[in-house]
Amino acid sequence: MAQKEWQARTKRELMIEVWEHLDCESVGAKELEAVRAAVRERFGEGAVESPARVARVLADEGAELRHAEVLEMDARWRTQDPYEAAFRNVLKFSTFEEAAASIRRLDNLRKQFRRKGDKEGLRRVQETVLKGKQRAQMIARNQSVNERKRAEKAEMAEWFTVWLNQPEIFEDWLSLRLASKDFRARFTEAGEAGS
């Protein structure tokens, strides 16, 4: 697809905008690749979603999928990325418990990749944690989100930051943070989070 100035501000909006620009009723491999290429160009390689995920976004917007093409493209993509299975659905932070569990899983991957001397795996762990921090910060700044949820996401962004700076101390730091008067005062029903 030729260079175009897209108006979308988010990855999801960009996917939809590209699909609308293609002006096609059904979506298959060619359309998915055009959407993924635009995302890659705008947000970088790390932002590119699986073909199946892109197809789901477009289907939610009313696109008719050419399922055989979508499945074949997604299967081919998954076999090309040896890290896909390890990182699939690893980043979740709807609750404090989920955030702590995600960071722990990512830290386990970090340790595994470090033992193997896998620099690409280590880079992906770092990139995934940074993505979590950025998403949490984005929600924390969103004025349309309720104040409590914004405060929770700001707290989670701090957790990601601590891990990014010193992953070795994260578990001890998190235990202290969860037990702190400040945390308990701000997030009382989450006082047992992460334990």
C-alpha positions as CSV (number, residue, x, y, z in Angstrom):
1,M,0.0,0.0,0.0
2,A,1.4,3.4,-0.9
3,Q,2.4,5.8,1.9
4,K,-0.6,7.5,3.3
5,E,-1.1,9.9,6.1
6,W,-3.5,8.0,8.4
7,Q,-5.6,10.0,10.9
8,A,-6.0,7.3,13.5
9,R,-4.3,7.8,16.9
10,T,-4.5,4.3,18.2
11,K,-3.5,0.9,16.7
12,R,-7.1,-0.3,16.7
13,E,-8.3,2.9,15.0
14,L,-5.5,2.5,12.4
15,M,-6.6,-1.1,11.6
16,I,-10.2,0.1,11.0
17,E,-9.1,3.2,9.0
18,V,-6.9,1.1,6.7
19,W,-9.7,-1.5,6.2
20,E,-12.2,1.3,5.4
21,H,-9.6,2.8,2.9
22,L,-9.3,-0.5,1.2
23,D,-13.1,-0.3,0.6
24,C,-13.7,-4.0,0.5
25,E,-16.6,-6.1,1.7
26,S,-14.6,-9.2,2.7
27,V,-11.2,-9.5,4.4
28,G,-8.6,-12.1,3.6
29,A,-4.8,-12.4,3.5
30,K,-4.2,-9.4,1.2
31,E,-6.3,-7.0,3.3
32,L,-4.8,-8.3,6.6
33,E,-1.3,-7.8,5.3
34,A,-2.1,-4.3,4.2
35,V,-3.5,-3.5,7.7
36,R,-0.5,-5.2,9.4
37,A,1.9,-3.3,7.2
38,A,0.3,0.1,8.1
39,V,0.5,-0.8,11.8
40,R,4.2,-1.9,11.4
41,E,5.0,1.4,9.6
42,R,3.2,3.6,12.1
43,F,3.9,1.8,15.4
44,G,6.8,-0.5,14.8
45,E,7.3,-4.2,14.5
46,G,6.4,-4.9,18.2
47,A,2.9,-3.5,17.7
48,V,2.0,-5.8,14.9
49,E,-0.8,-8.2,15.9
50,S,-1.4,-11.7,14.7
51,P,-3.5,-12.0,11.6
52,A,-6.3,-13.6,13.6
53,R,-6.4,-10.7,16.1
54,V,-6.5,-8.1,13.2
55,A,-9.3,-10.1,11.6
56,R,-11.2,-10.1,14.9
57,V,-11.0,-6.3,15.2
58,L,-12.2,-5.9,11.6
59,A,-15.0,-8.5,12.1
60,D,-16.2,-6.6,15.2
61,E,-16.5,-3.6,12.9
62,G,-18.6,-5.5,10.4
63,A,-16.0,-7.0,8.0
64,E,-16.9,-10.3,6.4
65,L,-14.0,-12.6,6.8
66,R,-12.7,-15.1,4.2
67,H,-12.0,-17.5,7.0
68,A,-9.9,-20.0,5.2
69,E,-7.4,-17.3,4.2
70,V,-7.4,-15.8,7.7
71,L,-6.7,-19.2,9.3
72,E,-4.0,-20.1,6.8
73,M,-2.3,-16.8,7.2
74,D,-2.5,-16.9,11.0
75,A,-1.1,-20.5,11.1
76,R,1.8,-19.5,8.8
77,W,2.5,-16.4,10.9
78,R,2.5,-18.4,14.2
79,T,5.0,-21.0,12.9
80,Q,7.3,-18.2,11.8
81,D,7.5,-16.6,15.3
82,P,9.1,-19.0,17.8
83,Y,8.2,-16.6,20.7
84,E,4.5,-16.3,20.0
85,A,3.4,-19.1,22.3
86,A,5.5,-17.9,25.2
87,F,4.1,-14.3,25.0
88,R,0.5,-15.1,24.0
89,N,-1.9,-13.5,26.5
90,V,1.0,-13.0,29.0
91,L,0.2,-9.3,29.6
92,K,-3.0,-8.9,31.7
93,F,-3.6,-6.2,34.2
94,S,-7.4,-5.8,34.8
95,T,-6.7,-6.4,38.5
96,F,-3.7,-6.1,40.8
97,E,-3.6,-9.9,41.0
98,E,-3.4,-10.2,37.2
99,A,-0.7,-7.5,37.0
100,A,1.4,-9.2,39.6
101,A,0.9,-12.6,37.9
102,S,1.8,-11.1,34.5
103,I,5.0,-9.6,35.8
104,R,5.9,-12.9,37.5
105,R,5.4,-14.8,34.3
106,L,7.5,-12.3,32.3
107,D,10.2,-12.4,35.0
108,N,10.2,-16.2,34.6
109,L,10.7,-15.8,30.9
110,R,13.5,-13.3,31.5
111,K,15.3,-15.8,33.7
112,Q,14.8,-18.6,31.2
113,F,16.1,-16.4,28.3
114,R,19.0,-15.2,30.3
115,R,20.1,-18.8,31.1
116,K,19.9,-19.6,27.4
117,G,21.7,-16.4,26.4
118,D,18.7,-15.5,24.2
119,K,19.0,-11.8,23.5
120,E,15.9,-11.6,21.3
121,G,13.8,-13.3,24.0
122,L,15.2,-10.9,26.6
123,R,14.4,-8.0,24.3
124,R,10.9,-9.2,23.9
125,V,10.3,-9.5,27.6
126,Q,11.6,-6.0,28.1
127,E,9.4,-4.7,25.3
128,T,6.3,-6.5,26.7
129,V,6.8,-5.1,30.2
130,L,7.3,-1.6,28.6
131,K,4.1,-2.1,26.6
132,G,2.3,-2.9,29.9
133,K,3.6,0.2,31.5
134,Q,2.6,2.4,28.6
135,R,-0.9,0.9,28.4
136,A,-1.4,1.4,32.1
137,Q,-0.2,5.0,31.9
138,M,-2.4,5.7,29.0
139,I,-5.5,4.4,31.0
140,A,-4.3,6.3,34.1
141,R,-4.3,9.6,32.0
142,N,-7.7,9.0,30.3
143,Q,-10.1,11.4,31.9
144,S,-13.1,9.3,30.6
145,V,-12.1,6.4,32.9
146,N,-13.3,6.6,36.5
147,E,-10.9,8.0,39.1
148,R,-10.5,4.7,41.0
149,K,-9.6,2.8,37.9
150,R,-7.1,5.5,36.8
151,A,-5.5,5.3,40.3
152,E,-5.2,1.5,40.0
153,K,-3.6,1.8,36.5
154,A,-1.1,4.5,37.8
155,E,-0.2,2.1,40.6
156,M,0.3,-0.8,38.1
157,A,2.4,1.5,35.8
158,E,4.7,2.0,38.9
159,W,5.0,-1.8,39.3
160,F,6.0,-2.2,35.7
161,T,8.5,0.7,36.2
162,V,10.1,-1.0,39.2
163,W,10.4,-4.2,37.3
164,L,12.0,-2.5,34.3
165,N,14.6,-0.8,36.5
166,Q,15.4,-3.7,38.8
167,P,13.7,-7.0,38.0
168,E,15.7,-8.8,40.7
169,I,14.1,-6.8,43.5
170,F,10.6,-6.8,42.2
171,E,9.1,-9.6,44.4
172,D,10.5,-8.1,47.6
173,W,9.4,-4.6,46.6
174,L,5.9,-5.8,45.7
175,S,5.5,-7.6,49.0
176,L,6.5,-4.4,50.9
177,R,4.3,-2.3,48.6
178,L,1.2,-4.5,49.1
179,A,1.7,-4.4,52.9
180,S,2.2,-0.6,53.0
181,K,-0.3,1.7,54.7
182,D,-0.4,3.9,51.6
183,F,-1.4,0.9,49.3
184,R,-4.0,-0.4,51.8
185,A,-5.5,3.1,52.3
186,R,-5.8,3.7,48.6
187,F,-6.9,0.2,47.5
188,T,-8.5,-1.4,50.6
189,E,-10.3,-4.3,48.9
190,A,-7.2,-5.0,46.9
191,G,-5.1,-5.2,50.1
192,E,-4.5,-8.9,49.6
193,A,-3.5,-8.4,45.9
194,G,-0.8,-10.5,44.4
195,S,-0.4,-12.8,47.4
